[in-house]
Amino acid sequence: MDETFEKVAAWCKPTMEHPLAIVLGSGLGSLGERVRVVRHIPYGDIDGFPTEAIPVEGHSFTVLVGELDGVPVVVYPGRVHMYQGYDALQVSSLVRHAHKLGCRSIVLSCATGAVGDIEPGTVGIITDQLNLTGRNPLASPLGVAAAGLDSPFVSMAGAYSPYLSGLAREAASELGMELAEGVYAGLLGPSYETPAEIRMLDALGADYVGMSTVCEAIMARALGMEVLGITLVTNKAGCLGESHAKVLGAADAAAEAMQALALATIRRIGA
């Protein structure tokens, strides 16, 4: 084990003072039921979170602080999206809250459509991103101040932690699971993508497409957090018949595999 690896491993190891943050997207919703909760925090108490927000189906708005299989965690079982009319700073409020609670690492999970040949039901990790939303939480003095920065010019190279991604690969190998890897394209939504848009995303090098995550990853990077992106591919993007109900149904069908990978990875992070 080289010195850099050891330093990152020590930094990422969750403790009661520095728990692991987890944002639960579609496919991981029931993971919150496994948390041994010692404290609940209403989302309304989170600075910058829109108090009028109503959770979409499959989400809830109460932070769970406790342990997950012995690993200290702060779990966020829901998020708001920019397609609901919220801005990038509001969308990334959960990340800032996790950082204030001492979290050094964060797992961002989401459902995505496959741009290329990835089959629905496949679990994957995010290795990089394309922020095509036209929004950025650092694109205002308020956002820069909220991140505690002197400058908004944050490098996004290596934003998705190679160390945490490596642990996810180890977990998948142990489980005998085929794990996809690729670039996540974040779009504003809420409409699903046209076939022409999917051809464009394919040409740009995207493997997954979704409507969340990118602004959260930017804020986490600005705060110096290690990020792991886990996604559940629920559909072939740009095809006829896409609907939110079908995405949720596909997420439910593959939730067991998604949760198995997440738990195995979390245990490795905490080891």
C-alpha positions in Angstrom: 0.0 0.0 0.0 1.6 3.3 -1.1 1.8 6.4 1.0 -0.9 8.3 -1.0 -3.3 5.4 -0.8 -2.8 5.2 3.0 -3.4 8.9 3.4 -6.6 8.8 1.4 -7.8 5.7 3.2 -7.2 7.3 6.6 -9.0 10.5 5.5 -12.0 8.6 4.1 -12.5 6.3 7.1 -15.7 7.3 8.8 -15.8 8.0 12.6 -18.4 9.4 14.9 -16.8 12.8 14.4 -16.5 12.4 10.6 -19.3 10.1 9.5 -19.9 9.1 5.9 -22.7 11.0 4.1 -25.0 9.1 1.7 -27.6 10.7 -0.5 -30.2 8.1 -1.4 -31.5 8.2 -5.0 -33.9 5.8 -6.7 -32.8 2.2 -6.0 -31.4 2.9 -2.6 -34.4 4.4 -0.8 -35.0 1.4 1.5 -31.3 1.5 2.6 -32.4 4.1 5.2 -34.4 1.4 6.9 -31.2 -0.4 7.8 -29.7 2.6 9.6 -29.5 2.4 13.4 -30.7 5.9 14.0 -29.6 8.0 17.0 -30.9 11.3 15.7 -33.4 12.6 13.2 -32.9 16.0 11.5 -35.8 17.6 9.5 -34.7 18.9 6.2 -36.4 22.1 7.2 -33.5 22.6 9.6 -30.9 22.5 6.8 -29.6 25.9 5.9 -30.5 26.7 2.3 -32.9 23.8 1.8 -36.2 25.0 0.4 -38.7 24.6 3.3 -41.7 24.5 1.0 -40.3 21.5 -0.9 -42.4 18.3 -1.1 -40.6 15.1 -1.7 -41.1 13.3 -5.0 -42.2 9.7 -5.0 -39.5 7.5 -3.5 -37.9 10.3 -1.4 -38.4 11.6 2.1 -37.1 14.6 3.9 -35.7 13.6 7.3 -31.9 13.1 7.8 -30.9 9.9 9.5 -27.8 10.1 11.7 -26.5 6.8 13.1 -24.8 3.7 12.0 -25.2 1.4 9.0 -23.6 -2.0 9.5 -21.4 -0.5 12.1 -20.3 2.5 10.0 -21.1 6.0 11.2 -23.3 7.6 8.6 -25.5 10.6 7.8 -28.1 9.5 5.4 -30.2 11.9 3.2 -33.2 9.8 1.9 -34.3 12.4 -0.6 -33.2 15.4 -2.6 -34.7 18.3 -4.6 -34.1 18.8 -8.3 -33.6 21.9 -10.5 -36.4 20.7 -12.7 -38.7 21.4 -9.7 -37.8 25.1 -9.9 -35.0 25.1 -7.3 -31.6 26.6 -8.0 -28.2 25.0 -7.9 -27.4 26.3 -4.4 -30.6 24.8 -3.0 -30.0 21.5 -4.7 -26.5 21.3 -3.2 -27.6 22.3 0.4 -27.5 18.6 1.5 -23.8 18.5 0.7 -23.0 21.6 2.6 -25.0 20.3 5.6 -23.1 17.0 5.5 -19.8 18.9 5.5 -20.9 21.0 8.5 -21.7 17.7 10.3 -18.1 16.7 9.7 -18.5 14.3 6.7 -15.3 14.0 4.7 -16.7 11.6 2.1 -20.1 11.4 0.4 -21.9 8.8 -1.7 -24.2 10.3 -4.3 -26.6 7.7 -5.7 -29.1 8.2 -8.6 -31.0 6.5 -11.3 -29.9 7.0 -14.9 -30.8 6.2 -18.5 -28.2 4.4 -20.6 -26.7 6.4 -23.4 -24.8 3.5 -24.9 -24.9 -0.3 -24.6 -25.4 -0.6 -20.8 -28.4 -2.8 -20.1 -31.2 -1.6 -17.8 -30.9 -3.1 -14.3 -27.1 -2.7 -14.3 -25.4 -1.0 -11.4 -22.6 1.3 -12.1 -20.1 3.9 -10.8 -19.6 7.4 -12.1 -16.1 8.2 -13.1 -16.6 11.7 -14.4 -19.4 14.0 -15.3 -20.7 16.4 -18.0 -22.7 19.3 -16.3 -25.1 20.2 -19.1 -27.7 21.8 -16.8 -26.5 25.3 -17.5 -26.4 25.8 -13.7 -23.6 25.8 -11.1 -23.8 26.3 -7.3 -20.6 28.4 -7.4 -21.9 30.8 -10.1 -22.8 33.5 -7.5 -21.1 35.3 -4.6 -23.6 33.6 -2.3 -22.6 30.2 -3.6 -18.9 30.9 -3.2 -19.5 32.2 0.4 -21.6 29.1 1.2 -18.7 26.9 0.2 -16.3 29.0 2.2 -14.2 29.8 -0.8 -12.1 32.8 -1.8 -12.5 31.9 -5.5 -15.2 30.1 -7.5 -12.6 28.5 -9.9 -12.6 25.0 -8.5 -10.8 22.2 -10.3 -13.1 19.3 -11.2 -10.3 16.9 -12.3 -10.6 13.8 -10.2 -13.9 14.9 -8.7 -15.0 11.3 -8.3 -12.6 9.7 -5.9 -10.4 7.0 -7.5 -9.9 5.5 -4.0 -13.7 5.2 -3.3 -14.3 3.9 -6.8 -11.7 1.3 -6.3 -13.5 0.1 -3.2 -16.7 -0.2 -5.2 -14.9 -2.3 -7.8 -13.6 -4.6 -5.0 -17.1 -4.9 -3.6 -18.6 -5.7 -7.0 -15.9 -8.3 -7.6 -16.7 -9.9 -4.2 -20.4 -10.0 -5.0 -19.8 -11.4 -8.5 -21.6 -8.4 -9.9 -21.0 -6.9 -13.3 -20.3 -3.2 -12.6 -20.6 -0.6 -15.3 -18.3 2.5 -15.3 -18.7 5.7 -17.1 -19.4 9.4 -17.5 -22.6 10.9 -16.2 -24.3 13.6 -18.2 -26.5 15.8 -16.0 -29.4 17.5 -17.8 -31.9 19.9 -16.4 -35.0 17.9 -17.2 -37.8 17.2 -16.4 -38.6 15.9 -19.9 -36.7 12.8 -21.0 -34.2 13.0 -23.7 -34.9 12.9 -27.5 -33.1 10.4 -29.7 -31.2 13.3 -31.2 -30.1 14.4 -27.7 -28.9 10.9 -26.9 -26.9 10.8 -30.1 -25.3 14.1 -29.1 -24.5 12.7 -25.6 -23.0 9.6 -27.1 -20.7 11.8 -29.3 -19.7 13.8 -26.2 -18.6 10.6 -24.4 -21.5 10.2 -21.9 -22.5 6.7 -20.7 -25.3 7.7 -18.3 -27.8 10.5 -18.3 -29.8 11.9 -15.4 -31.3 15.0 -13.8 -29.4 15.2 -10.5 -25.9 14.7 -8.9 -23.7 17.1 -11.0 -24.3 20.2 -8.8 -23.9 18.1 -5.7 -20.6 16.8 -6.9 -19.4 20.3 -7.7 -20.2 21.5 -4.2 -18.6 18.4 -2.6 -15.5 19.1 -4.7 -15.4 22.7 -3.6 -15.7 21.6 0.0 -12.8 19.2 -0.4 -14.9 16.0 0.0 -14.2 12.6 -1.5 -17.1 11.7 -3.8 -18.4 8.2 -4.8 -21.1 8.2 -7.5 -23.2 5.1 -7.7 -26.0 4.8 -10.3 -28.7 2.3 -11.2 -29.4 2.2 -14.9 -33.2 2.0 -15.2 -33.8 2.4 -18.9 -32.4 2.9 -22.4 -32.5 6.7 -22.8 -34.2 8.3 -25.8 -36.6 5.4 -26.4 -40.3 5.5 -26.8 -42.5 4.9 -23.8 -40.3 6.4 -21.1 -42.0 7.5 -17.9 -41.3 8.2 -14.3 -43.4 5.3 -13.2 -41.4 2.9 -15.4 -38.1 4.3 -14.0 -39.3 3.8 -10.5 -40.5 0.3 -11.3 -37.1 -0.6 -12.8 -35.3 0.9 -9.8 -37.4 -1.2 -7.5 -36.7 -4.4 -9.5 -32.9 -3.9 -9.3 -32.8 -2.3 -5.8 -31.5 -5.5 -4.2 -28.3 -5.5 -6.3 -27.9 -1.7 -5.9 -28.1 -2.0 -2.1 -25.8 -5.0 -2.0 -23.1 -3.0 -3.8 -23.7 0.1 -1.6 -23.5 -1.9 1.6 -20.4 -3.9 0.6 -18.7 -0.6 -0.4 -19.7 1.2 2.8 -18.3 -1.6 4.9 -15.0 -1.3 3.0 -14.9 2.5 3.5 -15.4 1.9 7.2 -12.9 -0.9 7.5 
